[in-house]
């Protein structure tokens, strides 16, 4: 699905934007400057993942940083280019949610239930533990 959204962006001449940027850019537009930690919590990502995303968005000219509330933090702020993309990204987000709802109506097992079931199974035993166990038992061959 991310590949399809990336193609949609390219067709609309939106360069340098990845689907994973959308919620972060939208949050920054609505809530103002935030630290990486605050933004990660707001969009339910790890600090490390958000740090990487911020780096990618900075390289594309979508965000910048300014001194934060103390010497150890930096606030992430939208650039003019980032701000200009938000109305499209909000519309795309609403359309994506509607498309997911359409898909859920077409399949006998809702996607949201699949995600919840996978989260529950991975909480019981991580994917890393599963792979490591298979490697140790030699059953992957």
C-alpha positions in Angstrom: 0.0 0.0 0.0 2.9 2.4 0.7 4.2 1.8 -2.8 0.8 2.7 -4.2 0.7 5.9 -2.1 4.2 6.8 -3.3 3.1 6.3 -6.9 0.1 8.6 -6.2 2.5 11.3 -4.8 4.7 11.0 -7.9 1.7 11.3 -10.2 0.8 14.5 -8.4 4.4 15.8 -8.6 4.9 15.6 -4.9 8.6 14.8 -4.7 10.5 13.7 -1.7 7.5 12.8 0.5 7.0 9.3 1.8 3.8 7.9 3.3 5.5 7.6 6.7 6.0 11.4 6.8 2.2 12.2 6.7 1.2 11.9 10.3 4.3 13.6 11.6 3.8 16.6 9.2 0.1 16.8 10.1 0.8 16.7 13.8 3.4 19.4 13.5 1.0 21.6 11.5 -1.7 21.3 14.2 0.3 21.2 17.4 3.3 23.4 16.5 6.9 22.6 17.3 7.6 19.4 19.1 10.7 17.5 20.2 11.5 14.2 18.5 10.3 12.4 21.6 7.0 14.3 21.7 6.4 13.7 18.0 7.3 10.0 18.3 4.7 9.6 21.1 2.1 11.6 19.2 2.3 9.3 16.2 3.0 6.1 18.2 6.6 5.5 16.9 9.8 4.8 18.6 12.2 7.6 19.3 14.8 5.9 17.0 12.3 5.5 14.1 11.1 9.1 14.5 14.7 10.4 14.6 15.3 8.6 11.3 12.1 10.0 9.8 13.0 13.5 10.9 16.4 13.2 9.2 14.7 12.1 6.0 12.2 14.9 6.2 14.9 17.4 6.9 16.9 16.3 3.8 13.7 16.9 1.7 13.3 20.4 3.1 10.0 19.6 5.0 11.2 20.3 8.6 13.9 22.1 10.4 14.9 22.4 14.0 15.3 25.1 16.6 16.5 25.3 20.1 14.2 23.5 22.5 13.1 24.3 26.1 16.5 23.3 27.5 20.0 22.9 26.1 19.5 19.1 25.4 16.5 19.3 23.2 15.6 20.6 19.7 12.1 21.5 18.5 11.1 20.2 15.1 9.3 22.8 13.0 7.7 22.7 9.6 9.3 24.6 6.8 7.1 26.5 4.3 7.3 23.5 1.9 6.2 21.1 4.7 3.3 23.4 5.7 2.2 23.7 2.0 1.9 19.9 1.7 -0.3 19.5 4.8 -3.7 20.1 3.1 -3.0 17.4 0.5 -1.7 15.0 3.2 -4.8 15.5 5.3 -7.0 14.8 2.3 -4.9 11.7 1.4 -5.1 10.5 5.0 -8.9 10.7 5.0 -9.0 9.0 1.6 -6.6 6.2 2.8 -8.9 5.6 5.8 -11.9 5.4 3.5 -10.0 3.0 1.2 -9.1 0.7 4.2 -12.8 0.7 5.2 -13.7 -0.3 1.7 -11.2 -3.1 1.8 -12.5 -4.3 5.2 -16.0 -4.5 3.7 -14.7 -6.7 0.9 -12.8 -9.3 2.9 -14.3 -11.7 5.5 -11.7 -10.8 8.1 -11.2 -7.1 8.9 -7.7 -5.7 8.5 -7.9 -4.0 11.9 -8.6 -7.4 13.5 -5.6 -8.9 11.7 -3.4 -6.1 13.0 -4.8 -6.5 16.5 -4.3 -10.3 16.4 -0.7 -9.9 15.1 0.1 -7.4 17.9 -1.3 -9.8 20.5 0.7 -12.7 19.1 3.9 -10.7 18.8 3.5 -9.4 22.4 3.4 -13.1 23.5 6.5 -13.9 21.4 8.5 -11.4 19.4 9.2 -11.8 15.8 12.9 -11.7 16.6 12.5 -14.6 19.1 10.5 -16.6 16.5 13.2 -16.1 13.8 16.0 -16.9 16.3 14.2 -20.0 17.4 13.8 -21.3 13.9 17.5 -20.5 13.1 18.5 -22.4 16.3 16.4 -25.4 15.4 17.5 -25.5 11.8 13.9 -25.8 10.6 14.3 -22.9 8.1 16.2 -25.0 5.6 
